[in-house]
Amino acid sequence: VSGLCLLNPWARSEASLAKTHVKHYYLQRVLQREFWVKVISGKAGWEAIHGFVRNIRIALRRQPPSTDTSSLPFQVKMANAWKQYNRPIQLLLSENDLTAKEFIEHTNSNAAWTGALNLPGVSQSTISGADHTFSNNAWQTAAEARTLEWLKRTQA
């Protein structure tokens, strides 16, 4: 393996998912008129309200650091391996994907990831408008072109 090309990497945890939903879903939702119409008319379901409150609680919860390396979460193990990997890494992200947003939120807020995305050999690119699977021809073509460019740069 001479390098890694990672598309919308998975760094899911209960806390990172809650933070991502609060920031990228609920924040936008409370600015929408239809949301307030549902709340005022009583049509907003209790499950949705409960989910919102639960996500805020989880997002605000502090996790104590662990000193036991055998029980480290996979996200910390992933960060450690990322930092030790001495080959090129391309991080290709979809602009409209919660998994990609969650990864970036996690790497920006977790101490284990500090500096990992800025290491030499790490390049990052976002496909404008793309969903998780790059499901239309324009997004697929953009992802392919950026991957080919990266391969040419890293093999030169």
ABEGO torsion letter per residue (X at the ends): XAEBBBBGBBABBAAAAAAAAAAAAAAAAAABAAAAAAAAAGABBAAAAAAAAAAAAAAABBBBBBABAAABBAAAAAAAAAAABABBBBBBBBABBAAAAAAAAAAAABAAABGAAABBGBBBBBBBGBBAAGABAAAAAAAAAAAAAAAAAAAX
